[in-house]
Amino acid sequence: MYENKIDEFCDFNCDFGYKPVLASAFCLPDGRWEIPLPECLPLGCDVPNIPQSDANTACCGVSIGKSCHFRCHSGYSPDTRGHPFTAEESGSVGSTYRQCSDNS
């Protein structure tokens, strides 16, 4: 077991799909941790521009490793060439995802 020492920093790591807000904490002379303490927040990806859809609101902040399903606006339907996109660790969503095509 690791013992934290007074007047030293302790580095923190986050699980896959999360990023640290602060990566380390300092142990104060009285044995308490300096505030604020590190925390891990979910990573998000950039939402692809999918015209005639609700992707920008439905998929905003989708977590890494998770998929996003969006709806096309009235009069448009998702084409079948792509897939719902999945947020990759790099923050991208890949290159093959559905678009919304005009029904007419």
N, C-alpha and C positions, 0 to 999 in steps of 0.2 A: 504494500500500500504506500502511496506517495504522501509524504507529509509536507505541507506547505510551511514555509519559513517566514518569519516576520521580516519586513523590509525587502521582500522579494516579489517579483512578478510571477504569476502562474498563467501559462498560455492555455487557451481553450480552443477546441476544435468543434466543428458542427457536423452533424450527420449529412449524408448525401441529400442533395436537394435544398440545403439550407446554407445561408451565409452568415458570418458573424457580424454583429453591429459593432461590438468591441471584441478584439481577439485575446485580450489579456486583462487580468485584474491584479491589483496590488494589495498585499497583506500589510495592514497598518500595524504600528508598534503595539497597539492594544489587542491584536489578534483578530480584529474585524476586517472585512474586505472593504476596500475603497468603493464608493458609490460613484457612478452607476456600474452595476455588474454586467459582464458580457451576456449577450443573449443571441440566439440564433433565429433568423427570420427566413421564411420560405423564399427561395429564388423564384423569380418570375421570368417569363420570356417575352420577347417582343411579339406583339400580335400582328399577324400578316394583314395586309390591306386586302380585304375581300369585299369588293363593291357589292352593293345591294344585299348586305347581310347585317346581322347584329353582332358580328365577331368582335368589334372593338369594345363593346360593353360586356358581352357574354363571356369573353375570353381574357379580359384584362386581368393580369396578375396570375394566370394559370401557373401552378407549381411545376417545377422540373419533374419530368417523368410522368406527368398527368396529361390526359387527353382533353381536348376542348371540343365540344359539339355546339355548333351555332345554327341559327335559322336564317333562311333567305327571306327577304322582304316579299310582300304580296306581289304576285305576278312573276316570281322567279323561283327556280327550283335548283337544288344542288345537283351538279353534274356527277356522274358516277366514275369519273376517271381518277379522282383523288380519294383521300381518306380524311377523317377528322384529324387535325394535327396534334402532335404530341410535342410537348416542350422538351428540348434536349438540354443536356448539361451546359452546353455552350451558350444557351440563351436563345438559340434559333429554333425554328419549328420545322426544319427540313424544307424540301422543295416541292413535295407532292401533297397537296391538300385540295379539298373540294373548292370549287368556285360556284357562284350563283349565276345560272343562265336564264335568259328571258324565255318565258313560256310560249311566246308567240312564234 
